[in-house]
Amino acid sequence: MGQLEEALAAYNRTIELEPAFEIAWDNKGVTLARLGRFEEALEAYEKVLVRSPKYTEAGQEKARFFLLLARKKKSLKLIVWPLKSGLIISKL
């Protein structure tokens, strides 16, 4: 298990013991994001914001990942569009 997975396990244990601990939820979000698990990171930030709506760091991170996910979806559309349109791509 790598360091990020170990950190995630530690945050999960902390949250089990103290579900209202916003910093653990925030750090879980950061760790999930570093693992590329953006949807789960968003869920963790949402847990922070439900408990503490003025927790600005979590709000900023949540907004950042919404942008990243939106860009990812737009990129996928741009990749799939030529295939759906019947265009032939000879070189990438």
Backbone as CSV, one residue per row, in Angstrom:
resi,resn,N_x,N_y,N_z,CA_x,CA_y,CA_z,C_x,C_y,C_z
1,MET,0.858,-1.178,0.000,0.000,0.000,0.000,0.904,1.242,0.000
2,GLY,0.586,2.193,-0.891,1.371,3.414,-0.981,0.991,4.414,0.105
3,GLN,1.744,5.490,0.155,1.512,6.502,1.180,0.124,7.132,1.089
4,LEU,-0.342,7.394,-0.129,-1.655,8.007,-0.277,-2.772,7.071,0.186
5,GLU,-2.644,5.790,-0.138,-3.636,4.821,0.311,-3.620,4.694,1.833
6,GLU,-2.416,4.736,2.434,-2.304,4.683,3.890,-2.948,5.923,4.522
7,ALA,-2.714,7.084,3.924,-3.315,8.316,4.440,-4.833,8.237,4.340
8,LEU,-5.332,7.743,3.219,-6.779,7.611,3.029,-7.379,6.680,4.084
9,ALA,-6.706,5.572,4.355,-7.182,4.644,5.380,-7.206,5.317,6.754
10,ALA,-6.203,6.126,7.049,-6.149,6.834,8.332,-7.288,7.846,8.440
11,TYR,-7.557,8.574,7.360,-8.669,9.537,7.388,-10.003,8.819,7.547
12,ASN,-10.151,7.687,6.884,-11.388,6.907,7.024,-11.581,6.432,8.461
13,ARG,-10.495,5.974,9.105,-10.593,5.545,10.507,-10.965,6.725,11.400
14,THR,-10.352,7.880,11.144,-10.649,9.076,11.930,-12.115,9.463,11.783
15,ILE,-12.614,9.418,10.561,-14.015,9.783,10.291,-14.971,8.799,10.962
16,GLU,-14.601,7.524,11.002,-15.437,6.544,11.699,-15.571,6.898,13.180
17,LEU,-14.457,7.354,13.770,-14.465,7.701,15.191,-15.111,9.051,15.463
18,GLU,-14.934,9.980,14.533,-15.432,11.351,14.727,-15.984,11.886,13.405
19,PRO,-17.212,11.503,13.029,-17.780,11.867,11.722,-17.910,13.374,11.479
20,ALA,-17.943,14.163,12.529,-18.119,15.611,12.356,-16.787,16.352,12.238
21,PHE,-15.682,15.650,12.181,-14.353,16.282,12.125,-14.069,16.754,10.698
22,GLU,-14.320,18.039,10.449,-14.229,18.587,9.089,-12.845,18.445,8.466
23,ILE,-11.814,18.614,9.278,-10.451,18.550,8.732,-10.163,17.158,8.167
24,ALA,-10.675,16.122,8.817,-10.469,14.766,8.298,-11.167,14.599,6.949
25,TRP,-12.394,15.119,6.830,-13.116,15.054,5.548,-12.364,15.844,4.474
26,ASP,-11.853,17.028,4.836,-11.119,17.861,3.885,-9.852,17.142,3.416
27,ASN,-9.107,16.586,4.358,-7.876,15.869,3.995,-8.177,14.608,3.190
28,LYS,-9.295,13.978,3.488,-9.716,12.828,2.683,-9.957,13.277,1.239
29,GLY,-10.607,14.421,1.067,-10.837,14.958,-0.275,-9.546,15.233,-1.016
30,VAL,-8.592,15.833,-0.333,-7.288,16.114,-0.945,-6.618,14.818,-1.377
31,THR,-6.646,13.824,-0.500,-5.991,12.546,-0.792,-6.672,11.835,-1.957
32,LEU,-7.993,11.828,-1.955,-8.721,11.208,-3.072,-8.394,11.913,-4.386
33,ALA,-8.295,13.216,-4.349,-7.959,13.964,-5.566,-6.570,13.596,-6.061
34,ARG,-5.627,13.464,-5.143,-4.269,13.074,-5.544,-4.229,11.666,-6.130
35,LEU,-5.189,10.850,-5.724,-5.300,9.507,-6.295,-6.077,9.500,-7.614
36,GLY,-6.567,10.677,-8.030,-7.323,10.789,-9.273,-8.777,10.385,-9.122
37,ARG,-9.249,10.269,-7.906,-10.630,9.854,-7.629,-11.467,11.105,-7.355
38,PHE,-11.679,11.895,-8.406,-12.267,13.230,-8.272,-13.723,13.209,-7.806
39,GLU,-14.508,12.259,-8.287,-15.915,12.184,-7.861,-15.993,11.934,-6.356
40,GLU,-15.161,11.034,-5.857,-15.144,10.754,-4.423,-14.619,11.948,-3.637
41,ALA,-13.663,12.657,-4.209,-13.149,13.868,-3.553,-14.267,14.894,-3.414
42,LEU,-15.062,15.045,-4.463,-16.200,15.967,-4.397,-17.159,15.574,-3.274
43,GLU,-17.400,14.285,-3.132,-18.290,13.815,-2.065,-17.733,14.167,-0.691
44,ALA,-16.429,14.019,-0.517,-15.807,14.358,0.764,-15.937,15.854,1.045
45,TYR,-15.695,16.685,0.031,-15.834,18.134,0.221,-17.284,18.508,0.522
46,GLU,-18.213,17.794,-0.083,-19.625,18.061,0.190,-19.951,17.761,1.655
47,LYS,-19.361,16.702,2.198,-19.572,16.366,3.618,-19.071,17.501,4.512
48,VAL,-17.933,18.084,4.149,-17.405,19.212,4.927,-18.375,20.382,4.862
49,LEU,-18.841,20.691,3.665,-19.681,21.874,3.473,-21.064,21.719,4.097
50,VAL,-21.566,20.500,4.185,-22.845,20.277,4.859,-22.695,20.604,6.347
51,ARG,-21.566,20.209,6.905,-21.320,20.441,8.327,-20.890,21.876,8.614
52,SER,-20.092,22.434,7.707,-19.553,23.792,7.894,-19.604,24.551,6.568
53,PRO,-20.739,25.163,6.245,-20.891,25.836,4.947,-19.857,26.941,4.679
54,LYS,-19.268,27.471,5.718,-18.293,28.551,5.525,-16.849,28.053,5.499
55,TYR,-16.674,26.753,5.388,-15.331,26.158,5.320,-14.790,26.438,3.912
56,THR,-14.134,27.575,3.754,-13.785,28.074,2.417,-12.844,27.162,1.642
57,GLU,-11.915,26.519,2.328,-10.975,25.651,1.607,-11.719,24.522,0.891
58,ALA,-12.682,23.927,1.574,-13.449,22.841,0.955,-14.291,23.364,-0.200
59,GLY,-14.861,24.540,-0.037,-15.649,25.133,-1.115,-14.814,25.419,-2.346
60,GLN,-13.602,25.911,-2.124,-12.709,26.197,-3.249,-12.277,24.924,-3.953
61,GLU,-11.954,23.893,-3.177,-11.550,22.629,-3.785,-12.710,21.999,-4.558
62,LYS,-13.901,22.061,-3.995,-15.073,21.508,-4.678,-15.281,22.221,-6.014
63,ALA,-15.180,23.527,-6.013,-15.335,24.288,-7.255,-14.255,23.907,-8.265
64,ARG,-13.041,23.734,-7.797,-11.931,23.377,-8.691,-12.185,22.021,-9.350
65,PHE,-12.682,21.057,-8.592,-12.917,19.742,-9.167,-14.125,19.707,-10.081
66,PHE,-15.109,20.552,-9.810,-16.208,20.666,-10.772,-15.656,21.150,-12.111
67,LEU,-14.755,22.106,-12.080,-14.148,22.587,-13.324,-13.333,21.495,-13.997
68,LEU,-12.533,20.776,-13.222,-11.732,19.696,-13.799,-12.612,18.627,-14.436
69,LEU,-13.671,18.259,-13.752,-14.558,17.234,-14.293,-15.281,17.729,-15.534
70,ALA,-15.664,18.989,-15.540,-16.326,19.547,-16.726,-15.374,19.537,-17.908
71,ARG,-14.136,19.901,-17.666,-13.150,19.874,-18.754,-12.924,18.455,-19.242
72,LYS,-12.884,17.520,-18.327,-12.671,16.130,-18.700,-13.801,15.649,-19.603
73,LYS,-15.033,15.986,-19.248,-16.178,15.571,-20.053,-16.146,16.237,-21.422
74,LYS,-15.754,17.512,-21.479,-15.651,18.204,-22.767,-14.564,17.569,-23.615
75,SER,-13.460,17.205,-22.976,-12.379,16.558,-23.719,-12.848,15.235,-24.300
76,LEU,-13.592,14.477,-23.511,-14.091,13.192,-24.006,-15.018,13.402,-25.198
77,LYS,-15.864,14.425,-25.137,-16.750,14.715,-26.267,-15.937,15.039,-27.516
78,LEU,-14.861,15.774,-27.356,-14.024,16.132,-28.503,-13.302,14.921,-29.079
79,ILE,-12.995,13.957,-28.228,-12.329,12.746,-28.706,-13.325,11.834,-29.423
80,VAL,-14.522,11.717,-28.890,-15.529,10.804,-29.435,-16.221,11.376,-30.665
81,TRP,-16.328,12.686,-30.774,-17.061,13.324,-31.866,-16.640,12.852,-33.259
82,PRO,-15.331,12.820,-33.582,-14.975,12.354,-34.936,-15.412,10.921,-35.205
83,LEU,-15.356,10.079,-34.183,-15.762,8.686,-34.369,-17.261,8.587,-34.623
84,LYS,-18.050,9.333,-33.869,-19.505,9.311,-34.049,-19.907,9.952,-35.359
85,SER,-19.103,10.892,-35.828,-19.419,11.608,-37.070,-18.971,10.856,-38.302
86,GLY,-18.270,9.741,-38.116,-17.799,8.973,-39.256,-16.528,9.530,-39.887
87,LEU,-15.878,10.446,-39.217,-14.637,11.002,-39.745,-13.508,10.001,-39.538
88,ILE,-12.622,9.975,-40.461,-11.469,9.073,-40.386,-10.279,9.875,-39.907
89,ILE,-9.625,9.339,-38.913,-8.418,10.002,-38.381,-7.230,9.161,-38.816
90,SER,-6.399,9.738,-39.663,-5.263,8.961,-40.163,-4.074,9.029,-39.224
91,LYS,-3.860,10.154,-38.591,-2.737,10.310,-37.664,-3.202,11.093,-36.465
92,LEU,-2.666,10.747,-35.318,-2.943,11.507,-34.110,-1.747,12.323,-33.734
